Amino acid sequence: MADFHQNGNIATLHNLRTRSAPELNYELETFAQTRKISLILPCLYSELEGEAMPHILSELSKVRYLHRIIIGLDRADEAQFRHAKTFFKELNQNHVVIWNDSPRMLELGARLGTMGLAPAEQGKGKNVWSSLGYLISCSDSAVMAIHDCDILTYDNEMLARLVYPVVNPNFPYQVAKGYYPRIGENKLNGRVTRLLVSPLLIALKRVIGDRDYIDYLRSFRYPLSGEFAMRTSILPDLRIPSDWGLEIGVLSEAWRNLAPKAVCQVEISDAYDHKHQDLSAEDADAGLSRMSTDICKAIFRKLAADGTIFTSNIFRTLKATYYRSALDLLEAYYNDAQMNGLSVDRHKEERSIELFAENLMRAGQVFIENPHETPFIPTWNRVHAADPTFLADLHTAAVADEKEFE
């Protein structure tokens, strides 16, 4: 049975199983007549060859309230781009495939580089940022949603529940974050949220004291979900991190730009499973190891921007406090899994905690040694101020790629 608990920091919109998906879709179709909805799908070409993407397309093709789907395609050559265009023809909605590695897009990237505005690195953050730029250039959507392209348990009701809070004109929400239980293959998943983010926020509160921002992040049941929706009016001033801190970064931007009453989290699924990253304990620049470091840095940067002072001594204390908090939570997760017939490998989970503790210290050291680091991609407002024609040229380039390789 679903719960209806509210902690008071942000609104939580539950799925109480009292309303059918067709009824929700009908209402969204009504709202969409005056508030157009666009969906962004940031994907790697390799995801087109996986088992998740064909099912996602099959589900999305049934959705009638979407105005446009924007597919940001990474790591694709010309032949793969051609194949991607054919692959996405199954979609019934107006859609565009943005070939991020095309000569036109690379030329635009070099143009940004001459202005000092190019994204620092390739990856999901840059993909999302470029897709947002295309959406802004269209100037015709009121609501935007993003979700990952490796969801093995995808159902289009996920999208309906995700966008509903920001599409409904009677609701005050400008940002909605999706949440769900991370269960798959009879296992308790979501390692980085369970074993890093949750105990880190507990440790931060113990070490540096009460902070509204920490309470805000702790309000989210799954802060690292890749599913969120927002009203497009806030997109031009949105700072997108270029590293693995994307999800935390977007939540931080919502905190910076909006009142808490304008942010909500919404339950979008009973079960969710997707591609799992390797821990990569032997490579600090890959997998969950890299992700954990980038997430820590994203949180430290935001707290520092709000006036928190960090020193090497504080980070050493934070590591010890985090480690103890993580082990305590692991006990609770293990018991929860046992009671529900799920498996948790305690040895592997403790090894993950040990790695995350080391990466917490690494992130703190990088933070102290590189005070001038600017990991955010410039906002589209800044790009427009530096080059007023860039957004239009981005739109033109994407359309030209589509037409040339039909």
Disulfide bonds with the S-S distance in Angstrom:
none
